[in-house]
């Protein structure tokens, strides 16, 4: 590790904290623009005078404070890591928790907090400081023995020990953990994750890397892997810890709210980020702070109350024997192992006797403890069996959770939300005896799906699911603009950015959106209509010719031999299908190479839909090619619209059942 000499700001290398005689101070802060790097601080040696006098104000002030407190050495992350060396950067990230833990003192510099305000005051600048929102500062608060908070003028505001209760209110971290009266390892995985739920990092990968020390995990740092970093972190945690609260994230529902028979239809969306065993990010644990691990026999005892406990005592005893819970218990050991087929799990499972096993609930060895009442409830993981292409094992693969149903007449539809966790409350089961008797509880081995890995080309992970969003890329909008066509209507004040219709149009059970491209000069217009019926996506095109002219048939393939004088006229329409069969011919999945041409010899539009390989990959990219005598003659006269630096987030995106932004 590199350390700054507080007297002159000259860097010196040490093998580790134990080699620093007299110890060292360490700084925690929020990075700002123009922070001095390792190379820049090294470069001060080649300039006249003492390097410290030419260092940045932050380095000068921190060196001066540490020197005044009697520390010869100081570590600052901005300039004490050679980030041009991937090996040194990886070592520093894996060692950082220990470096903060071994520091004699940690200075927390709060650039947005004045010196005269009380940190404990309600709504104080201290409570609102940006420092509490950053991902890396979580371990920098927990790890050191001694933490001193400093105002923006480098005056002392207080210590971690003195402000422990205030810090608990701000961060959710137990005061006993901050003051080392309770071991960090005694805190459940879910609760530790919840501390990071509202924090952010500049790089997505740092969501995981900033938590490695908190879970005593080491792993290679691979910038560029994206969300996969957090998946790897969780995989490392489950290798080392039996704590099953790591799976206890997401929405909780009572058992009566779930379908217990496969005769009740539900449409799985395996691409949902909460449809897997492991969480997509720390934010998923925002409401999991009160999850605690319990022995598996306690979890099974709680789960058996679903069968009406005291009223069905004999049933409970039979279940206990079947599960190995006897006077000389021989409980099976739960297992969660990452394999190429998914996470192999062995755990107690509640199933519907009358069903085919496609719906079940895995009993987790954890409970939710109400912070107000102390009431404990068991937790089950809702499982749905899915078809897994390429799965050669005889063991079924499952996804976590069931998506909530949406009513077709709801004009303000929200994205599908999974019902992931089951509440097992011994005191409040509302199942009827008949329904309860349909359930069975036994140990099962099954595989839970893992999120598909990113790849350089298309593969099974990309063709298993159907996207429900459409992207009109920026370059396409420019090309259409050259013909005079712009998406309409455009919001007031955003005339230079084409935006499509924002109000959803719903017909019976099928969702549809119409994106209209119009030429304000000639009156020519065509509408790309995109929709969903059941699990299929369809598309078609309607046309409006020039002002006063008759309209052309929409939704039929082009006929180059059609007689101009005899062409049949139709108005610009919204297709209202009353059954899936009527729109099946427009299903995108049935189009050769994802392309189809609509219109006639005068006006034709060829639609092509392609899949994205990069994130977000849950959408179709739309290509629109214009042809025909009328459209060929049309060229935009004057200035061409150029959406500067438009990316995926800025390009118009259509989500069925959502909004087009």
C-alpha positions in Angstrom: 0.0 0.0 0.0 1.2 3.5 -0.8 1.0 6.2 2.0 1.6 9.9 2.0 4.1 11.4 4.4 2.0 14.1 6.1 5.0 16.4 6.4 5.8 16.8 2.7 3.1 14.7 0.8 5.7 12.3 -0.6 4.4 8.8 -1.4 6.1 5.7 0.1 5.3 2.1 -0.4 4.6 -0.4 2.5 3.9 -4.1 2.2 0.9 -3.8 4.5 -0.7 -2.0 7.5 1.4 -4.0 9.9 4.6 -2.6 8.4 3.7 1.1 9.2 5.4 2.0 12.3 3.2 4.2 14.5 0.2 3.5 12.3 -1.5 5.7 9.8 -4.6 7.9 9.3 -7.0 7.4 6.5 -9.5 9.7 4.7 -13.1 9.0 3.7 -14.7 11.5 1.4 -16.9 12.1 -1.7 -14.8 12.4 -4.9 -15.1 15.6 -6.7 -13.8 16.8 -10.0 -10.1 17.3 -10.5 -9.0 15.1 -7.6 -5.2 14.5 -7.8 -4.2 11.1 -9.0 -1.3 8.9 -8.0 0.7 10.0 -11.1 0.0 13.7 -10.4 1.1 13.5 -6.8 4.2 11.6 -7.8 4.9 14.3 -10.4 5.1 17.0 -7.6 8.5 15.5 -6.7 9.9 16.9 -9.9 8.8 20.5 -9.3 10.5 23.1 -7.1 9.7 23.3 -3.5 7.9 20.9 -1.1 5.3 18.7 -2.8 2.7 19.4 -0.1 2.6 23.1 -0.9 1.6 22.4 -4.5 -0.9 19.6 -3.6 -4.7 20.1 -3.8 -6.4 21.9 -1.0 -8.0 18.7 0.2 -4.6 16.9 0.4 -2.9 19.9 2.1 -5.6 20.2 4.7 -5.8 16.5 5.5 -2.0 16.2 5.7 -1.9 19.2 8.0 -4.6 17.8 10.3 -3.1 14.3 10.5 0.3 15.8 11.2 -1.1 18.0 13.9 -2.7 14.8 15.5 0.7 13.1 15.5 0.4 10.8 12.5 3.3 10.6 10.0 1.4 8.6 7.4 -1.9 9.1 5.6 -3.8 7.1 3.0 -6.2 8.7 0.5 -7.9 6.6 -2.1 -7.6 9.2 -4.9 -3.8 9.4 -4.9 -2.6 6.3 -3.0 -3.7 3.7 -5.6 -2.0 3.4 -9.0 -5.2 2.9 -11.0 -3.2 2.4 -14.2 -2.2 -1.0 -12.8 -5.2 -3.4 -12.8 -3.3 -5.7 -10.4 -2.7 -2.9 -7.9 -6.3 -1.7 -8.3 -7.7 -5.2 -7.7 -5.5 -5.7 -4.6 -6.5 -2.3 -3.2 -10.2 -3.0 -3.6 -10.0 -6.4 -2.0 -7.9 -5.0 0.9 -9.7 -1.7 1.4 -11.9 -2.9 4.3 -8.8 -4.1 6.2 -6.9 -0.9 5.4 -9.7 1.1 7.0 -10.0 -1.3 9.9 -6.3 -1.1 10.7 -6.1 2.7 10.5 -5.5 4.6 13.8 -8.1 7.1 12.8 -10.5 7.7 9.9 -11.2 11.3 9.0 -14.6 11.7 7.3 -14.6 14.9 5.4 -18.1 16.3 4.7 -17.8 18.9 2.0 -21.4 20.0 2.4 -21.7 20.4 6.2 -21.0 23.7 8.0 -19.1 23.7 11.3 -21.6 25.4 13.6 -24.7 23.2 13.0 -25.5 20.3 15.4 -25.3 16.9 13.6 -28.1 15.6 15.8 -30.6 18.3 14.9 -33.6 17.2 12.8 -33.0 17.9 9.1 -29.4 19.0 9.7 -26.9 19.2 6.9 -25.0 16.4 8.6 -28.0 14.0 8.2 -28.5 15.2 4.6 -24.8 14.9 3.6 -24.0 13.3 0.2 -21.4 11.2 2.0 -24.2 9.0 3.4 -25.5 8.2 -0.1 -22.3 6.7 -1.6 -21.6 3.0 -1.9 -18.0 3.0 -0.8 -18.5 5.1 2.3 -20.5 2.2 3.9 -17.5 0.1 4.7 -15.5 3.3 5.5 -18.0 4.0 8.3 -18.2 0.4 9.6 -14.6 -0.8 9.5 -12.5 1.7 11.5 -12.3 1.7 15.3 -12.0 5.5 15.4 -14.0 7.8 13.1 -13.8 11.6 13.3 -16.3 13.6 11.3 -15.1 16.9 9.8 -17.0 19.9 8.5 -16.3 21.6 5.2 -13.8 23.8 7.0 -12.0 20.8 8.5 -13.3 21.4 12.1 -14.3 18.4 14.2 -18.1 17.7 14.3 -18.0 14.6 16.4 -17.0 10.9 16.5 -18.6 7.7 15.4 -19.0 6.6 19.0 -20.5 9.9 20.1 -22.9 10.1 17.1 -23.8 6.4 17.0 -27.5 6.9 17.5 -27.7 9.6 15.0 -25.8 7.5 12.5 -28.2 4.6 13.1 -31.1 6.9 12.3 -29.4 8.1 9.1 -28.0 4.9 7.8 -30.0 2.1 9.4 -26.8 0.5 10.7 -27.2 -0.7 14.3 -25.4 1.5 16.8 -24.1 -1.6 18.5 -22.4 -2.6 15.2 -20.9 0.9 14.8 -19.5 0.8 18.3 -18.3 -2.9 18.1 -20.6 -4.1 20.9 -22.0 -6.5 18.3 -20.0 -8.4 15.6 -20.7 -7.5 12.0 -20.8 -11.3 11.2 -23.8 -11.6 13.7 -25.9 -9.4 11.4 -28.0 -11.2 8.8 -26.9 -11.0 5.2 -30.2 -9.4 4.2 -29.8 -6.7 6.8 -26.3 -5.9 5.8 -27.5 -5.7 2.2 -30.3 -3.3 3.2 -27.7 -0.8 4.4 -26.5 -0.5 0.8 -29.9 -0.5 -0.8 -30.2 3.3 -1.1 -26.6 4.0 -1.9 -25.1 4.6 -5.3 -21.8 4.2 -7.1 -20.3 5.7 -10.2 -19.6 2.3 -11.7 -22.2 -0.5 -11.6 -19.6 -3.0 -10.6 -18.7 -1.1 -7.5 -22.2 -1.9 -6.1 -20.6 -5.3 -5.4 -16.9 -4.5 -4.9 -17.8 -1.9 -2.2 -19.5 -4.7 -0.2 -16.8 -7.4 -0.3 -15.2 -6.5 3.0 -18.6 -6.3 4.7 -19.2 -9.9 3.8 -15.5 -11.0 4.2 -15.4 -12.0 0.5 -12.6 -11.7 -1.9 -13.0 -12.0 -5.7 -11.4 -10.6 -8.9 -12.5 -7.2 -10.0 -13.6 -7.1 -13.6 -14.7 -3.6 -14.7 -17.0 -4.0 -17.7 -18.9 -7.0 -16.3 -21.8 -4.9 -15.2 -24.5 -6.4 -13.0 -22.7 -9.8 -13.1 -20.4 -8.4 -10.4 -23.2 -8.4 -7.9 -24.2 -11.9 -8.9 -20.7 -13.1 -8.3 -20.7 -11.4 -4.9 -23.8 -13.3 -3.9 -22.4 -16.6 -5.2 -19.3 -16.1 -3.0 -21.5 -15.3 0.0 -23.6 -18.5 -0.3 -20.3 -20.5 -0.6 -19.2 -19.3 2.7 -22.4 -18.6 4.7 -25.5 -20.8 5.4 -27.5 -17.6 6.0 -30.6 -18.0 3.7 -31.8 -14.4 4.3 -29.7 -13.6 1.1 -32.7 -15.1 -0.8 -35.3 -13.1 1.2 -35.8 -10.1 -0.9 -38.8 -8.8 -2.9 -42.5 -8.5 -2.4 -44.2 -10.6 0.4 -47.7 -12.0 0.0 -49.9 -14.3 2.2 -50.5 -17.8 0.9 -54.2 -17.1 0.3 -53.1 -14.6 -2.4 -51.4 -17.2 -4.5 -52.8 -19.7 -7.0 -52.5 -23.2 -5.6 -53.6 -24.9 -8.8 -52.0 -24.8 -12.2 -55.4 -24.6 -13.6 -55.2 -20.9 -12.7 -53.2 -19.4 -15.6 -50.3 -17.1 -15.1 -47.7 -15.9 -17.6 -44.1 -16.1 -16.5 -41.6 -13.5 -17.6 -38.2 -15.1 -16.9 -36.4 -12.0 -18.0 -37.8 -10.1 -14.9 -34.8 -9.3 -12.8 -36.6 -10.5 -9.7 -37.5 -13.8 -11.2 -34.2 -15.4 -10.1 -32.8 -16.7 -6.8 -30.2 -14.0 -6.5 -30.9 -10.3 -6.4 -30.1 -8.0 -9.3 -28.7 -5.2 -7.1 -28.5 -4.2 -3.4 -31.6 -2.1 -4.0 -33.6 -5.3 -4.0 -33.0 -5.6 -0.2 -34.5 -2.2 0.7 -37.3 -3.9 2.7 -35.3 -6.9 4.0 -33.6 -5.3 7.1 -35.8 -7.3 9.5 -35.0 -10.8 8.0 -33.1 -13.1 10.4 -31.8 -16.6 9.9 -33.3 -19.5 12.0 -32.5 -23.2 12.2 -34.1 -25.3 9.4 -36.1 -27.3 11.9 -37.7 -24.1 13.2 -38.5 -23.0 9.7 -40.2 -26.4 9.0 -42.1 -26.2 12.3 -43.4 -22.8 11.2 -44.3 -24.0 7.7 -46.2 -27.0 9.1 -48.7 -24.6 10.7 -50.1 -24.0 7.2 -51.8 -27.4 7.7 -53.9 -26.0 10.6 -51.5 -26.8 13.4 -53.4 -27.8 16.5 -56.5 -28.9 14.5 -54.5 -31.2 12.4 -52.0 -32.4 14.9 -51.7 -35.8 13.4 -50.9 -34.4 10.0 -48.2 -32.3 11.5 -46.6 -35.3 13.3 -46.7 -37.3 10.1 -45.0 -34.4 8.2 -42.4 -34.2 10.9 -41.6 -37.8 10.5 -41.5 -37.6 6.7 -39.1 -34.8 6.9 -36.9 -36.6 9.4 -37.9 -34.4 12.3 -38.2 -37.1 15.0 -37.0 -37.5 18.6 -33.6 -38.4 17.1 -33.7 -35.8 14.3 -31.8 -36.4 11.1 -32.5 -33.3 9.2 -31.3 -33.0 5.6 -28.8 -30.3 5.0 -30.0 -27.5 2.8 -27.9 -26.9 -0.3 -27.5 -24.0 -2.7 -24.7 -24.7 -5.2 -24.1 -22.7 -8.5 -24.0 -25.0 -11.5 -24.1 -24.7 -15.3 -27.9 -25.6 -15.1 -28.7 -23.0 -12.4 -28.5 -22.9 -8.6 -28.9 -26.5 -7.4 -31.1 -26.4 -4.3 -32.1 -28.9 -1.7 -34.8 -27.6 0.6 -38.3 -28.3 2.0 -41.0 -27.6 -0.5 -44.7 -27.0 -0.2 -46.6 -28.3 -3.2 -50.2 -28.7 -4.3 -51.2 -32.4 -4.3 -53.7 -31.8 -7.1 -51.3 -29.9 -9.3 -48.5 -31.1 -11.6 -45.7 -29.5 -9.6 -45.4 -26.4 -11.7 -46.2 -24.2 -8.6 -44.5 -24.7 -5.2 -43.0 -22.8 -2.3 -39.5 -23.4 -1.0 -39.3 -23.1 2.8 -36.4 -20.8 3.7 -34.5 -21.0 7.0 -35.3 -17.5 8.0 -38.0 -15.4 9.5 -39.3 -11.8 9.3 -39.3 -10.0 12.7 -41.6 -7.1 12.9 -39.6 -4.2 14.3 -42.7 -2.7 16.1 -44.3 -5.8 17.6 -41.5 -8.4 17.5 -43.9 -10.9 15.8 -42.1 -13.5 13.8 -43.3 -14.9 10.5 -41.8 -17.7 8.4 -40.7 -17.0 4.8 -41.2 -19.1 1.8 -39.8 -18.6 -1.7 -42.5 -18.8 -4.4 -41.3 -21.1 -7.2 -42.6 -21.6 -10.8 -41.5 -24.4 -13.0 -40.4 -23.3 -16.4 -39.1 -24.9 -19.6 -35.4 -24.6 -19.9 -34.0 -25.1 -23.4 -30.8 -27.1 -23.3 -31.5 -28.5 -19.9 -30.5 -32.2 -20.2 -31.0 -33.0 -16.6 -34.1 -34.8 -15.3 -34.5 -32.2 -12.7 -36.9 -29.4 -13.5 -35.8 -25.8 -13.5 -37.7 -23.1 -11.6 -37.9 -19.3 -11.6 -38.7 -17.4 -8.4 -42.0 -15.7 -8.0 -45.3 -15.4 -9.9 -46.1 -12.2 -11.8 -49.2 -10.4 -10.6 -52.2 -10.4 -12.9 -53.1 -7.1 -14.7 -56.7 -6.3 -15.5 -57.3 -5.5 -19.1 -59.6 -2.6 -18.4 -56.9 -0.8 -16.4 -55.8 2.2 -18.5 -52.9 3.0 -16.0 -51.2 -0.3 -16.1 -47.9 -0.7 -14.3 -45.1 -3.1 -15.2 -45.6 -6.7 -14.1 -44.5 -7.2 -10.5 -43.6 -10.5 -9.1 -45.0 -12.0 -6.0 -41.8 -13.5 -4.7 -42.0 -14.3 -1.0 -44.7 -16.1 0.9 -45.6 -15.0 4.4 -46.0 -18.0 6.8 -47.7 -16.7 9.8 -48.7 -19.3 12.4 -51.3 -17.1 14.0 -53.1 -15.9 10.9 -53.5 -18.6 8.3 -56.7 -18.0 6.4 -56.7 -21.2 4.3 -59.8 -23.3 4.4 -59.3 -26.9 5.7 -60.1 -28.2 2.2 -57.5 -26.0 0.7 -54.9 -26.8 3.4 -55.4 -30.6 2.9 -54.3 -30.2 -0.7 -50.8 -29.1 0.3 -47.9 -31.4 0.9 -44.5 -30.7 2.4 -41.3 -32.6 1.5 -37.6 -32.3 0.8 -36.9 -31.7 -2.9 -33.9 -31.1 -5.1 -34.4 -28.6 -7.9 -32.6 -26.1 -10.0 -33.3 -22.3 -9.9 -32.6 -20.4 -13.0 -29.7 -17.9 -13.2 -29.8 -14.7 -15.2 -28.5 -15.3 -18.8 -24.9 -14.3 -19.3 -24.1 -11.5 -21.7 -22.6 -12.8 -24.9 -21.1 -11.5 -28.1 -23.8 -13.0 -30.3 -27.3 -14.3 -30.1 -27.9 -17.5 -28.2 -30.6 -19.4 -26.3 -30.7 -16.8 -23.5 -31.9 -14.3 -26.0 -34.5 -16.3 -27.8 -36.2 -17.9 -24.8 -38.2 -14.8 -24.0 -40.1 -12.2 -26.0 -39.4 -8.5 -25.5 -42.3 -6.2 -24.7 -40.6 -3.0 -25.7 -39.7 -1.4 -29.0 -36.9 1.1 -29.7 -36.9 3.6 -32.6 -33.2 4.4 -32.8 -32.0 8.0 -33.3 -30.4 7.4 -36.7 -33.8 6.1 -38.0 -35.6 9.3 -36.9 -33.0 11.4 -38.8 -33.5 9.3 -42.0 -37.3 9.6 -41.8 -37.0 13.3 -41.2 -35.2 13.6 -44.5 -38.5 12.5 -46.1 -40.3 15.0 -44.0 -41.8 12.4 -41.6 -41.7 13.1 -37.9 -43.3 11.1 -35.0 -46.3 13.0 -33.7 -47.5 14.6 -31.5 -44.4 16.5 -30.1 -44.8 17.9 -26.6 -44.7 21.7 -26.2 -41.1 22.9 -25.9 -39.7 19.7 -27.4 -40.4 20.3 -31.1 -36.9 19.2 -32.0 -37.3 15.8 -30.4 -39.9 13.4 -31.9 -42.0 11.8 -29.3 -44.9 9.4 -29.9 -48.3 9.1 -28.3 -48.3 8.7 -24.6 -51.8 7.4 -23.9 -52.2 3.7 -24.0 -55.0 2.3 -26.2 -56.4 -1.0 -24.9 -58.9 -3.3 -26.6 -60.3 -6.3 -24.7 -57.3 -8.3 -23.6 -54.8 -7.1 -26.3 -52.6 -4.0 -25.8 -51.8 -1.7 -28.7 -49.9 1.5 -29.4 -49.9 3.5 -32.6 -46.8 5.6 -33.6 -47.8 8.1 -36.2 -45.2 9.6 -38.6 -46.6 12.6 -40.4 -45.4 15.1 -43.1 -46.7 18.5 -42.1 -46.3 20.0 -45.6 -47.9 17.3 -47.7 -50.2 15.8 -45.2 -48.9 12.3 -45.9 -48.8 10.1 -42.9 -48.4 6.5 -41.8 -48.9 4.8 -38.5 -46.8 1.9 -37.2 -49.1 -0.1 -34.9 -47.5 -2.4 -32.4 -49.3 -4.7 -30.0 -49.4 -7.7 -27.9 -52.0 -10.5 -27.7 -51.4 -13.1 -25.0 -47.6 -13.8 -25.3 -47.2 -12.8 -29.0 -46.2 -9.5 -30.5 -47.7 -8.2 -33.7 -47.2 -5.2 -35.9 -48.9 -3.6 -38.9 -49.0 -0.3 -40.8 -51.8 2.1 -41.7 -51.5 4.9 -44.3 -52.9 8.4 -44.8 -52.1 9.9 -48.3 -51.9 13.6 -49.1 -54.6 16.1 -48.1 -57.9 15.2 -49.6 -56.7 12.0 -51.3 -58.2 8.6 -50.6 -56.5 6.4 -48.1 -54.8 3.1 -48.7 -55.3 -0.4 -47.3 -53.3 -1.0 -44.1 -51.8 -4.2 -42.9 -51.5 -6.0 -46.3 -48.4 -7.1 -48.1 -47.4 -5.0 -51.1 -48.8 -5.9 -54.5 -46.5 -4.3 -57.1 -49.0 -5.2 -59.9 -52.0 -3.4 -58.4 -53.8 -1.1 -60.7 -53.5 2.5 -59.5 -57.0 3.5 -60.6 -58.6 0.5 -59.0 -56.9 0.6 -55.6 -59.3 0.1 -52.7 -59.6 3.0 -50.2 -59.6 2.5 -46.4 -59.3 5.2 -43.6 -56.3 5.4 -41.2 -57.4 2.9 -38.6 -56.6 1.3 -35.3 -57.0 -2.5 -35.6 -59.4 -3.9 -33.1 -58.8 -7.7 -32.9 -61.4 -9.7 -31.1 -59.3 -12.9 -30.9 -55.7 -13.9 -31.3 -56.4 -15.8 -34.5 -57.4 -12.6 -36.3 -54.0 -11.0 -35.7 -51.9 -14.1 -35.9 -50.8 -13.2 -39.5 -49.2 -10.1 -38.2 -47.2 -11.8 -35.4 -43.6 -10.7 -35.7 -42.4 -14.2 -34.8 -44.0 -15.5 -38.1 -42.2 -13.0 -40.3 -39.2 -14.3 -42.4 -36.0 -12.7 -40.9 -38.2 -10.4 -38.8 -39.3 -8.3 -41.8 -42.5 -7.6 -43.6 -43.7 -5.0 -46.2 -47.0 -3.2 -46.0 -48.7 -0.9 -48.6 -48.8 -0.7 -52.4 -46.9 0.5 -55.4 -47.3 4.1 -54.3 -46.6 3.9 -50.7 -44.9 1.0 -48.9 -43.3 0.6 -45.5 -41.0 -2.3 -44.7 -40.7 -3.1 -40.9 -37.8 -5.1 -39.6 -37.5 -6.0 -35.9 -34.1 -7.1 -34.5 -33.0 -8.1 -31.0 -30.5 -6.2 -28.9 -27.5 -7.9 -27.4 -26.5 -5.1 -25.1 -28.3 -3.9 -22.0 -31.1 -3.2 -22.0 -31.8 -6.4 -24.1 -35.5 -6.8 -23.4 -36.6 -4.9 -26.5 -36.9 -5.0 -30.3 -35.1 -2.4 -32.4 -37.4 -1.1 -35.1 -36.2 -0.4 -38.7 -38.5 1.4 -41.1 -37.8 1.5 -44.8 -39.9 3.6 -47.2 -40.6 2.8 -50.8 -43.1 3.4 -53.6 -43.6 6.1 -56.1 -44.9 8.7 -53.7 -42.4 8.2 -50.9 -39.5 8.0 -53.3 -40.2 11.5 -54.6 -40.5 12.9 -51.1 -37.3 14.6 -49.8 -37.0 16.9 -46.9 -36.4 20.5 -48.0 -34.4 22.6 -45.5 -32.9 21.8 -42.1 -32.7 18.2 -41.0 -33.4 17.2 -37.4 -30.2 15.9 -35.7 -30.8 14.4 -32.2 -27.3 15.1 -30.9 -25.7 12.4 -28.8 -29.0 10.4 -28.5 -28.5 7.1 -26.8 -30.8 4.2 -25.9 -32.2 6.1 -22.9 -32.9 9.2 -25.1 -34.3 7.4 -28.1 -38.0 7.0 -28.2 -38.9 3.6 -26.6 -42.4 2.1 -26.7 -43.4 -0.3 -23.9 -46.7 -2.0 -24.2 -48.8 -1.4 -21.2 -46.5 1.4 -20.2 -45.5 4.7 -21.8 -43.6 5.7 -24.9 -40.7 8.0 -23.8 
